[in-house]
Amino acid sequence: MPAPSASAASSASSAGDRVLTVRQVRSSIGAKPKTRGTLRALGLRGVGQSNRLPDRPEIRGMLARVPHLVEVTEETR
């Protein structure tokens, strides 16, 4: 298996340096079970709770499911 190119390695490291701070701003009461599960998977258990997560496509996909319940702040390490 060939080694990854230098450009691929540099883009991966720059993406790994970004962190998303996710804060729950609305309640999940009345939300669908799948939506509540997404919040739990993001590490949020209630309004006002926040969690720092790596900026990865999987996390971005979860955030796309619950934009009405969370507030996202991007940071660079």
PyMOL Python script that loads the backbone (N, CA, C, O; Angstrom):
from pymol import cmd

cmd.read_pdbstr("""\
ATOM      1  N   MET A   1       0.846  -1.168   0.000  1.00  0.00           N
ATOM      2  CA  MET A   1       0.000   0.000   0.000  1.00  0.00           C
ATOM      3  C   MET A   1       0.896   1.237   0.000  1.00  0.00           C
ATOM      4  O   MET A   1       1.797   1.334   0.834  1.00  0.00           O
ATOM      5  N   PRO A   2       0.672   2.190  -0.918  1.00  0.00           N
ATOM      6  CA  PRO A   2       1.528   3.375  -0.979  1.00  0.00           C
ATOM      7  C   PRO A   2       1.270   4.314   0.187  1.00  0.00           C
ATOM      8  O   PRO A   2       0.169   4.373   0.735  1.00  0.00           O
ATOM      9  N   ALA A   3       2.306   5.040   0.547  1.00  0.00           N
ATOM     10  CA  ALA A   3       2.184   6.021   1.634  1.00  0.00           C
ATOM     11  C   ALA A   3       1.382   7.215   1.149  1.00  0.00           C
ATOM     12  O   ALA A   3       1.445   7.549  -0.034  1.00  0.00           O
ATOM     13  N   PRO A   4       0.619   7.875   2.038  1.00  0.00           N
ATOM     14  CA  PRO A   4      -0.158   9.048   1.623  1.00  0.00           C
ATOM     15  C   PRO A   4       0.781  10.170   1.195  1.00  0.00           C
ATOM     16  O   PRO A   4       1.886  10.315   1.718  1.00  0.00           O
ATOM     17  N   SER A   5       0.316  10.955   0.238  1.00  0.00           N
ATOM     18  CA  SER A   5       1.135  12.058  -0.255  1.00  0.00           C
ATOM     19  C   SER A   5       1.260  13.142   0.810  1.00  0.00           C
ATOM     20  O   SER A   5       0.486  13.178   1.767  1.00  0.00           O
ATOM     21  N   ALA A   6       2.226  14.012   0.639  1.00  0.00           N
ATOM     22  CA  ALA A   6       2.471  15.077   1.612  1.00  0.00           C
ATOM     23  C   ALA A   6       1.291  16.038   1.674  1.00  0.00           C
ATOM     24  O   ALA A   6       0.956  16.539   2.747  1.00  0.00           O
ATOM     25  N   SER A   7       0.650  16.303   0.517  1.00  0.00           N
ATOM     26  CA  SER A   7      -0.484  17.232   0.517  1.00  0.00           C
ATOM     27  C   SER A   7      -1.668  16.640   1.274  1.00  0.00           C
ATOM     28  O   SER A   7      -2.380  17.366   1.968  1.00  0.00           O
ATOM     29  N   ALA A   8      -1.888  15.330   1.150  1.00  0.00           N
ATOM     30  CA  ALA A   8      -2.981  14.688   1.878  1.00  0.00           C
ATOM     31  C   ALA A   8      -2.716  14.720   3.377  1.00  0.00           C
ATOM     32  O   ALA A   8      -3.632  14.935   4.171  1.00  0.00           O
ATOM     33  N   ALA A   9      -1.472  14.508   3.757  1.00  0.00           N
ATOM     34  CA  ALA A   9      -1.122  14.517   5.175  1.00  0.00           C
ATOM     35  C   ALA A   9      -1.266  15.915   5.761  1.00  0.00           C
ATOM     36  O   ALA A   9      -1.710  16.057   6.901  1.00  0.00           O
ATOM     37  N   SER A  10      -0.902  16.947   5.011  1.00  0.00           N
ATOM     38  CA  SER A  10      -1.002  18.307   5.537  1.00  0.00           C
ATOM     39  C   SER A  10      -2.452  18.742   5.656  1.00  0.00           C
ATOM     40  O   SER A  10      -2.802  19.451   6.600  1.00  0.00           O
ATOM     41  N   SER A  11      -3.314  18.331   4.713  1.00  0.00           N
ATOM     42  CA  SER A  11      -4.718  18.711   4.811  1.00  0.00           C
ATOM     43  C   SER A  11      -5.388  17.977   5.971  1.00  0.00           C
ATOM     44  O   SER A  11      -6.276  18.524   6.624  1.00  0.00           O
ATOM     45  N   ALA A  12      -4.963  16.740   6.227  1.00  0.00           N
ATOM     46  CA  ALA A  12      -5.534  15.990   7.345  1.00  0.00           C
ATOM     47  C   ALA A  12      -5.125  16.609   8.671  1.00  0.00           C
ATOM     48  O   ALA A  12      -5.930  16.670   9.600  1.00  0.00           O
ATOM     49  N   SER A  13      -3.886  17.067   8.769  1.00  0.00           N
ATOM     50  CA  SER A  13      -3.443  17.652  10.029  1.00  0.00           C
ATOM     51  C   SER A  13      -4.100  19.005  10.265  1.00  0.00           C
ATOM     52  O   SER A  13      -4.378  19.354  11.412  1.00  0.00           O
ATOM     53  N   SER A  14      -4.358  19.782   9.205  1.00  0.00           N
ATOM     54  CA  SER A  14      -5.012  21.075   9.395  1.00  0.00           C
ATOM     55  C   SER A  14      -6.472  20.874   9.793  1.00  0.00           C
ATOM     56  O   SER A  14      -7.009  21.656  10.578  1.00  0.00           O
ATOM     57  N   ALA A  15      -7.126  19.830   9.259  1.00  0.00           N
ATOM     58  CA  ALA A  15      -8.502  19.546   9.646  1.00  0.00           C
ATOM     59  C   ALA A  15      -8.552  19.049  11.086  1.00  0.00           C
ATOM     60  O   ALA A  15      -9.517  19.319  11.801  1.00  0.00           O
ATOM     61  N   GLY A  16      -7.516  18.321  11.518  1.00  0.00           N
ATOM     62  CA  GLY A  16      -7.472  17.809  12.877  1.00  0.00           C
ATOM     63  C   GLY A  16      -7.213  18.898  13.895  1.00  0.00           C
ATOM     64  O   GLY A  16      -7.468  18.709  15.085  1.00  0.00           O
ATOM     65  N   ASP A  17      -6.710  20.034  13.445  1.00  0.00           N
ATOM     66  CA  ASP A  17      -6.424  21.132  14.352  1.00  0.00           C
ATOM     67  C   ASP A  17      -7.667  21.954  14.674  1.00  0.00           C
ATOM     68  O   ASP A  17      -7.666  22.743  15.619  1.00  0.00           O
ATOM     69  N   ARG A  18      -8.712  21.772  13.903  1.00  0.00           N
ATOM     70  CA  ARG A  18      -9.937  22.538  14.144  1.00  0.00           C
ATOM     71  C   ARG A  18     -10.817  21.814  15.151  1.00  0.00           C
ATOM     72  O   ARG A  18     -10.925  20.588  15.146  1.00  0.00           O
ATOM     73  N   VAL A  19     -11.437  22.602  16.008  1.00  0.00           N
ATOM     74  CA  VAL A  19     -12.303  22.054  17.050  1.00  0.00           C
ATOM     75  C   VAL A  19     -13.632  22.797  16.983  1.00  0.00           C
ATOM     76  O   VAL A  19     -13.665  24.008  16.765  1.00  0.00           O
ATOM     77  N   LEU A  20     -14.717  22.070  17.170  1.00  0.00           N
ATOM     78  CA  LEU A  20     -16.045  22.669  17.212  1.00  0.00           C
ATOM     79  C   LEU A  20     -16.537  22.644  18.648  1.00  0.00           C
ATOM     80  O   LEU A  20     -16.511  21.603  19.303  1.00  0.00           O
ATOM     81  N   THR A  21     -16.982  23.785  19.131  1.00  0.00           N
ATOM     82  CA  THR A  21     -17.635  23.837  20.428  1.00  0.00           C
ATOM     83  C   THR A  21     -19.128  23.851  20.151  1.00  0.00           C
ATOM     84  O   THR A  21     -19.642  24.771  19.515  1.00  0.00           O
ATOM     85  N   VAL A  22     -19.814  22.836  20.628  1.00  0.00           N
ATOM     86  CA  VAL A  22     -21.241  22.679  20.380  1.00  0.00           C
ATOM     87  C   VAL A  22     -21.979  22.896  21.692  1.00  0.00           C
ATOM     88  O   VAL A  22     -21.657  22.271  22.703  1.00  0.00           O
ATOM     89  N   ARG A  23     -22.978  23.790  21.676  1.00  0.00           N
ATOM     90  CA  ARG A  23     -23.760  24.072  22.878  1.00  0.00           C
ATOM     91  C   ARG A  23     -25.229  23.874  22.563  1.00  0.00           C
ATOM     92  O   ARG A  23     -25.728  24.380  21.558  1.00  0.00           O
ATOM     93  N   GLN A  24     -25.917  23.144  23.415  1.00  0.00           N
ATOM     94  CA  GLN A  24     -27.345  22.920  23.227  1.00  0.00           C
ATOM     95  C   GLN A  24     -28.094  24.149  23.705  1.00  0.00           C
ATOM     96  O   GLN A  24     -27.938  24.568  24.852  1.00  0.00           O
ATOM     97  N   VAL A  25     -28.913  24.735  22.825  1.00  0.00           N
ATOM     98  CA  VAL A  25     -29.623  25.966  23.169  1.00  0.00           C
ATOM     99  C   VAL A  25     -31.135  25.770  23.266  1.00  0.00           C
ATOM    100  O   VAL A  25     -31.839  26.645  23.768  1.00  0.00           O
ATOM    101  N   ARG A  26     -31.636  24.636  22.791  1.00  0.00           N
ATOM    102  CA  ARG A  26     -33.065  24.351  22.902  1.00  0.00           C
ATOM    103  C   ARG A  26     -33.262  22.930  23.402  1.00  0.00           C
ATOM    104  O   ARG A  26     -32.405  22.066  23.217  1.00  0.00           O
ATOM    105  N   SER A  27     -34.387  22.708  24.029  1.00  0.00           N
ATOM    106  CA  SER A  27     -34.687  21.413  24.614  1.00  0.00           C
ATOM    107  C   SER A  27     -35.034  20.379  23.550  1.00  0.00           C
ATOM    108  O   SER A  27     -35.548  20.712  22.481  1.00  0.00           O
ATOM    109  N   SER A  28     -34.745  19.127  23.862  1.00  0.00           N
ATOM    110  CA  SER A  28     -35.099  18.039  22.953  1.00  0.00           C
ATOM    111  C   SER A  28     -36.456  17.427  23.308  1.00  0.00           C
ATOM    112  O   SER A  28     -36.868  16.440  22.698  1.00  0.00           O
ATOM    113  N   ILE A  29     -37.146  18.001  24.280  1.00  0.00           N
ATOM    114  CA  ILE A  29     -38.482  17.518  24.618  1.00  0.00           C
ATOM    115  C   ILE A  29     -39.382  17.730  23.412  1.00  0.00           C
ATOM    116  O   ILE A  29     -39.434  18.827  22.855  1.00  0.00           O
ATOM    117  N   GLY A  30     -40.072  16.708  23.018  1.00  0.00           N
ATOM    118  CA  GLY A  30     -40.957  16.789  21.861  1.00  0.00           C
ATOM    119  C   GLY A  30     -40.256  16.475  20.551  1.00  0.00           C
ATOM    120  O   GLY A  30     -40.904  16.389  19.508  1.00  0.00           O
ATOM    121  N   ALA A  31     -38.953  16.304  20.589  1.00  0.00           N
ATOM    122  CA  ALA A  31     -38.207  15.966  19.371  1.00  0.00           C
ATOM    123  C   ALA A  31     -38.324  14.466  19.102  1.00  0.00           C
ATOM    124  O   ALA A  31     -38.645  13.681  19.994  1.00  0.00           O
ATOM    125  N   LYS A  32     -38.059  14.095  17.872  1.00  0.00           N
ATOM    126  CA  LYS A  32     -38.105  12.683  17.512  1.00  0.00           C
ATOM    127  C   LYS A  32     -36.985  11.929  18.220  1.00  0.00           C
ATOM    128  O   LYS A  32     -35.944  12.514  18.518  1.00  0.00           O
ATOM    129  N   PRO A  33     -37.178  10.653  18.490  1.00  0.00           N
ATOM    130  CA  PRO A  33     -36.151   9.863  19.180  1.00  0.00           C
ATOM    131  C   PRO A  33     -34.797   9.872  18.468  1.00  0.00           C
ATOM    132  O   PRO A  33     -33.757   9.873  19.126  1.00  0.00           O
ATOM    133  N   LYS A  34     -34.798   9.877  17.151  1.00  0.00           N
ATOM    134  CA  LYS A  34     -33.541   9.893  16.409  1.00  0.00           C
ATOM    135  C   LYS A  34     -32.793  11.214  16.646  1.00  0.00           C
ATOM    136  O   LYS A  34     -31.565  11.227  16.725  1.00  0.00           O
ATOM    137  N   THR A  35     -33.526  12.307  16.756  1.00  0.00           N
ATOM    138  CA  THR A  35     -32.927  13.612  17.031  1.00  0.00           C
ATOM    139  C   THR A  35     -32.323  13.635  18.428  1.00  0.00           C
ATOM    140  O   THR A  35     -31.221  14.147  18.623  1.00  0.00           O
ATOM    141  N   ARG A  36     -33.041  13.084  19.400  1.00  0.00           N
ATOM    142  CA  ARG A  36     -32.526  13.017  20.774  1.00  0.00           C
ATOM    143  C   ARG A  36     -31.277  12.149  20.841  1.00  0.00           C
ATOM    144  O   ARG A  36     -30.337  12.457  21.574  1.00  0.00           O
ATOM    145  N   GLY A  37     -31.272  11.065  20.075  1.00  0.00           N
ATOM    146  CA  GLY A  37     -30.102  10.203  20.030  1.00  0.00           C
ATOM    147  C   GLY A  37     -28.894  10.906  19.437  1.00  0.00           C
ATOM    148  O   GLY A  37     -27.763  10.681  19.869  1.00  0.00           O
ATOM    149  N   THR A  38     -29.130  11.748  18.457  1.00  0.00           N
ATOM    150  CA  THR A  38     -28.042  12.516  17.855  1.00  0.00           C
ATOM    151  C   THR A  38     -27.439  13.472  18.876  1.00  0.00           C
ATOM    152  O   THR A  38     -26.218  13.610  18.957  1.00  0.00           O
ATOM    153  N   LEU A  39     -28.288  14.127  19.652  1.00  0.00           N
ATOM    154  CA  LEU A  39     -27.777  15.027  20.701  1.00  0.00           C
ATOM    155  C   LEU A  39     -26.947  14.260  21.714  1.00  0.00           C
ATOM    156  O   LEU A  39     -25.893  14.732  22.142  1.00  0.00           O
ATOM    157  N   ARG A  40     -27.412  13.091  22.097  1.00  0.00           N
ATOM    158  CA  ARG A  40     -26.657  12.274  23.062  1.00  0.00           C
ATOM    159  C   ARG A  40     -25.317  11.840  22.472  1.00  0.00           C
ATOM    160  O   ARG A  40     -24.305  11.808  23.173  1.00  0.00           O
ATOM    161  N   ALA A  41     -25.314  11.506  21.182  1.00  0.00           N
ATOM    162  CA  ALA A  41     -24.081  11.095  20.522  1.00  0.00           C
ATOM    163  C   ALA A  41     -23.085  12.256  20.444  1.00  0.00           C
ATOM    164  O   ALA A  41     -21.874  12.040  20.413  1.00  0.00           O
ATOM    165  N   LEU A  42     -23.596  13.472  20.414  1.00  0.00           N
ATOM    166  CA  LEU A  42     -22.736  14.660  20.423  1.00  0.00           C
ATOM    167  C   LEU A  42     -22.252  14.990  21.832  1.00  0.00           C
ATOM    168  O   LEU A  42     -21.433  15.890  22.015  1.00  0.00           O
ATOM    169  N   GLY A  43     -22.756  14.264  22.824  1.00  0.00           N
ATOM    170  CA  GLY A  43     -22.324  14.484  24.202  1.00  0.00           C
ATOM    171  C   GLY A  43     -23.111  15.553  24.920  1.00  0.00           C
ATOM    172  O   GLY A  43     -22.644  16.106  25.915  1.00  0.00           O
ATOM    173  N   LEU A  44     -24.318  15.855  24.422  1.00  0.00           N
ATOM    174  CA  LEU A  44     -25.152  16.898  25.031  1.00  0.00           C
ATOM    175  C   LEU A  44     -26.312  16.244  25.762  1.00  0.00           C
ATOM    176  O   LEU A  44     -27.011  15.395  25.207  1.00  0.00           O
ATOM    177  N   ARG A  45     -26.513  16.646  27.012  1.00  0.00           N
ATOM    178  CA  ARG A  45     -27.555  16.025  27.819  1.00  0.00           C
ATOM    179  C   ARG A  45     -28.655  16.991  28.217  1.00  0.00           C
ATOM    180  O   ARG A  45     -29.701  16.560  28.702  1.00  0.00           O
ATOM    181  N   GLY A  46     -28.448  18.289  28.025  1.00  0.00           N
ATOM    182  CA  GLY A  46     -29.475  19.245  28.405  1.00  0.00           C
ATOM    183  C   GLY A  46     -29.131  20.638  27.910  1.00  0.00           C
ATOM    184  O   GLY A  46     -28.019  20.900  27.451  1.00  0.00           O
ATOM    185  N   VAL A  47     -30.102  21.513  28.013  1.00  0.00           N
ATOM    186  CA  VAL A  47     -29.921  22.889  27.571  1.00  0.00           C
ATOM    187  C   VAL A  47     -28.797  23.539  28.373  1.00  0.00           C
ATOM    188  O   VAL A  47     -28.742  23.412  29.596  1.00  0.00           O
ATOM    189  N   GLY A  48     -27.911  24.231  27.680  1.00  0.00           N
ATOM    190  CA  GLY A  48     -26.794  24.902  28.329  1.00  0.00           C
ATOM    191  C   GLY A  48     -25.534  24.068  28.357  1.00  0.00           C
ATOM    192  O   GLY A  48     -24.455  24.604  28.610  1.00  0.00           O
ATOM    193  N   GLN A  49     -25.633  22.771  28.107  1.00  0.00           N
ATOM    194  CA  GLN A  49     -24.450  21.912  28.096  1.00  0.00           C
ATOM    195  C   GLN A  49     -23.664  22.158  26.825  1.00  0.00           C
ATOM    196  O   GLN A  49     -24.239  22.462  25.779  1.00  0.00           O
ATOM    197  N   SER A  50     -22.341  22.027  26.915  1.00  0.00           N
ATOM    198  CA  SER A  50     -21.508  22.184  25.731  1.00  0.00           C
ATOM    199  C   SER A  50     -20.465  21.078  25.692  1.00  0.00           C
ATOM    200  O   SER A  50     -20.169  20.432  26.697  1.00  0.00           O
ATOM    201  N   ASN A  51     -19.921  20.884  24.503  1.00  0.00           N
ATOM    202  CA  ASN A  51     -18.917  19.854  24.308  1.00  0.00           C
ATOM    203  C   ASN A  51     -17.996  20.296  23.183  1.00  0.00           C
ATOM    204  O   ASN A  51     -18.438  20.906  22.210  1.00  0.00           O
ATOM    205  N   ARG A  52     -16.711  19.984  23.321  1.00  0.00           N
ATOM    206  CA  ARG A  52     -15.727  20.288  22.282  1.00  0.00           C
ATOM    207  C   ARG A  52     -15.488  19.018  21.490  1.00  0.00           C
ATOM    208  O   ARG A  52     -15.157  17.977  22.057  1.00  0.00           O
ATOM    209  N   LEU A  53     -15.659  19.107  20.161  1.00  0.00           N
ATOM    210  CA  LEU A  53     -15.543  17.944  19.291  1.00  0.00           C
ATOM    211  C   LEU A  53     -14.615  18.259  18.128  1.00  0.00           C
ATOM    212  O   LEU A  53     -14.511  19.415  17.719  1.00  0.00           O
ATOM    213  N   PRO A  54     -13.940  17.249  17.590  1.00  0.00           N
ATOM    214  CA  PRO A  54     -13.082  17.489  16.418  1.00  0.00           C
ATOM    215  C   PRO A  54     -13.935  17.819  15.197  1.00  0.00           C
ATOM    216  O   PRO A  54     -15.058  17.334  15.063  1.00  0.00           O
ATOM    217  N   ASP A  55     -13.396  18.638  14.319  1.00  0.00           N
ATOM    218  CA  ASP A  55     -14.104  19.021  13.100  1.00  0.00           C
ATOM    219  C   ASP A  55     -13.896  17.929  12.052  1.00  0.00           C
ATOM    220  O   ASP A  55     -12.929  17.951  11.290  1.00  0.00           O
ATOM    221  N   ARG A  56     -14.828  16.971  12.034  1.00  0.00           N
ATOM    222  CA  ARG A  56     -14.766  15.846  11.108  1.00  0.00           C
ATOM    223  C   ARG A  56     -16.094  15.736  10.372  1.00  0.00           C
ATOM    224  O   ARG A  56     -17.111  16.226  10.862  1.00  0.00           O
ATOM    225  N   PRO A  57     -16.101  15.105   9.212  1.00  0.00           N
ATOM    226  CA  PRO A  57     -17.352  14.974   8.445  1.00  0.00           C
ATOM    227  C   PRO A  57     -18.469  14.277   9.226  1.00  0.00           C
ATOM    228  O   PRO A  57     -19.640  14.619   9.064  1.00  0.00           O
ATOM    229  N   GLU A  58     -18.116  13.299  10.073  1.00  0.00           N
ATOM    230  CA  GLU A  58     -19.145  12.580  10.829  1.00  0.00           C
ATOM    231  C   GLU A  58     -19.839  13.529  11.810  1.00  0.00           C
ATOM    232  O   GLU A  58     -21.058  13.485  11.976  1.00  0.00           O
ATOM    233  N   ILE A  59     -19.052  14.374  12.448  1.00  0.00           N
ATOM    234  CA  ILE A  59     -19.606  15.328  13.412  1.00  0.00           C
ATOM    235  C   ILE A  59     -20.441  16.364  12.677  1.00  0.00           C
ATOM    236  O   ILE A  59     -21.527  16.721  13.134  1.00  0.00           O
ATOM    237  N   ARG A  60     -19.946  16.853  11.537  1.00  0.00           N
ATOM    238  CA  ARG A  60     -20.691  17.836  10.743  1.00  0.00           C
ATOM    239  C   ARG A  60     -22.035  17.264  10.298  1.00  0.00           C
ATOM    240  O   ARG A  60     -23.034  17.982  10.267  1.00  0.00           O
ATOM    241  N   GLY A  61     -22.063  15.989   9.958  1.00  0.00           N
ATOM    242  CA  GLY A  61     -23.315  15.351   9.563  1.00  0.00           C
ATOM    243  C   GLY A  61     -24.312  15.295  10.709  1.00  0.00           C
ATOM    244  O   GLY A  61     -25.506  15.520  10.513  1.00  0.00           O
ATOM    245  N   MET A  62     -23.820  14.994  11.905  1.00  0.00           N
ATOM    246  CA  MET A  62     -24.708  14.973  13.072  1.00  0.00           C
ATOM    247  C   MET A  62     -25.240  16.374  13.357  1.00  0.00           C
ATOM    248  O   MET A  62     -26.413  16.539  13.694  1.00  0.00           O
ATOM    249  N   LEU A  63     -24.381  17.379  13.221  1.00  0.00           N
ATOM    250  CA  LEU A  63     -24.808  18.755  13.469  1.00  0.00           C
ATOM    251  C   LEU A  63     -25.837  19.211  12.436  1.00  0.00           C
ATOM    252  O   LEU A  63     -26.699  20.035  12.743  1.00  0.00           O
ATOM    253  N   ALA A  64     -25.753  18.688  11.230  1.00  0.00           N
ATOM    254  CA  ALA A  64     -26.714  19.041  10.186  1.00  0.00           C
ATOM    255  C   ALA A  64     -28.115  18.534  10.516  1.00  0.00           C
ATOM    256  O   ALA A  64     -29.102  19.071  10.013  1.00  0.00           O
ATOM    257  N   ARG A  65     -28.211  17.501  11.359  1.00  0.00           N
ATOM    258  CA  ARG A  65     -29.514  16.957  11.761  1.00  0.00           C
ATOM    259  C   ARG A  65     -30.190  17.783  12.853  1.00  0.00           C
ATOM    260  O   ARG A  65     -31.412  17.742  12.997  1.00  0.00           O
ATOM    261  N   VAL A  66     -29.398  18.536  13.624  1.00  0.00           N
ATOM    262  CA  VAL A  66     -29.969  19.239  14.776  1.00  0.00           C
ATOM    263  C   VAL A  66     -29.598  20.736  14.821  1.00  0.00           C
ATOM    264  O   VAL A  66     -29.317  21.251  15.903  1.00  0.00           O
ATOM    265  N   PRO A  67     -29.589  21.445  13.681  1.00  0.00           N
ATOM    266  CA  PRO A  67     -29.153  22.846  13.722  1.00  0.00           C
ATOM    267  C   PRO A  67     -30.093  23.739  14.518  1.00  0.00           C
ATOM    268  O   PRO A  67     -29.687  24.797  14.999  1.00  0.00           O
ATOM    269  N   HIS A  68     -31.348  23.321  14.659  1.00  0.00           N
ATOM    270  CA  HIS A  68     -32.340  24.119  15.388  1.00  0.00           C
ATOM    271  C   HIS A  68     -32.211  23.970  16.904  1.00  0.00           C
ATOM    272  O   HIS A  68     -32.862  24.700  17.652  1.00  0.00           O
ATOM    273  N   LEU A  69     -31.381  23.035  17.366  1.00  0.00           N
ATOM    274  CA  LEU A  69     -31.239  22.794  18.800  1.00  0.00           C
ATOM    275  C   LEU A  69     -29.874  23.179  19.356  1.00  0.00           C
ATOM    276  O   LEU A  69     -29.698  23.249  20.572  1.00  0.00           O
ATOM    277  N   VAL A  70     -28.900  23.431  18.473  1.00  0.00           N
ATOM    278  CA  VAL A  70     -27.531  23.674  18.931  1.00  0.00           C
ATOM    279  C   VAL A  70     -26.963  24.958  18.345  1.00  0.00           C
ATOM    280  O   VAL A  70     -27.461  25.506  17.362  1.00  0.00           O
ATOM    281  N   GLU A  71     -25.895  25.413  18.998  1.00  0.00           N
ATOM    282  CA  GLU A  71     -25.112  26.548  18.521  1.00  0.00           C
ATOM    283  C   GLU A  71     -23.677  26.055  18.378  1.00  0.00           C
ATOM    284  O   GLU A  71     -23.134  25.441  19.297  1.00  0.00           O
ATOM    285  N   VAL A  72     -23.064  26.320  17.232  1.00  0.00           N
ATOM    286  CA  VAL A  72     -21.734  25.796  16.936  1.00  0.00           C
ATOM    287  C   VAL A  72     -20.742  26.950  16.803  1.00  0.00           C
ATOM    288  O   VAL A  72     -21.011  27.937  16.118  1.00  0.00           O
ATOM    289  N   THR A  73     -19.597  26.816  17.464  1.00  0.00           N
ATOM    290  CA  THR A  73     -18.505  27.783  17.350  1.00  0.00           C
ATOM    291  C   THR A  73     -17.271  27.032  16.888  1.00  0.00           C
ATOM    292  O   THR A  73     -16.909  26.006  17.463  1.00  0.00           O
ATOM    293  N   GLU A  74     -16.620  27.547  15.843  1.00  0.00           N
ATOM    294  CA  GLU A  74     -15.396  26.911  15.324  1.00  0.00           C
ATOM    295  C   GLU A  74     -14.189  27.544  15.964  1.00  0.00           C
ATOM    296  O   GLU A  74     -14.126  28.762  16.132  1.00  0.00           O
ATOM    297  N   GLU A  75     -13.224  26.710  16.324  1.00  0.00           N
ATOM    298  CA  GLU A  75     -11.981  27.178  16.925  1.00  0.00           C
ATOM    299  C   GLU A  75     -10.814  26.485  16.245  1.00  0.00           C
ATOM    300  O   GLU A  75     -10.968  25.402  15.681  1.00  0.00           O
ATOM    301  N   THR A  76      -9.645  27.112  16.301  1.00  0.00           N
ATOM    302  CA  THR A  76      -8.422  26.476  15.812  1.00  0.00           C
ATOM    303  C   THR A  76      -7.475  26.336  16.980  1.00  0.00           C
ATOM    304  O   THR A  76      -7.259  27.285  17.734  1.00  0.00           O
ATOM    305  N   ARG A  77      -6.909  25.148  17.129  1.00  0.00           N
ATOM    306  CA  ARG A  77      -6.005  24.898  18.254  1.00  0.00           C
ATOM    307  C   ARG A  77      -4.737  25.655  18.095  1.00  0.00           C
ATOM    308  O   ARG A  77      -3.854  25.567  18.949  1.00  0.00           O
TER     309      ARG A  77
END
""", "prot")
cmd.dss("prot")
cmd.show_as("cartoon", "prot")
cmd.util.cbc("prot")
cmd.orient("prot")
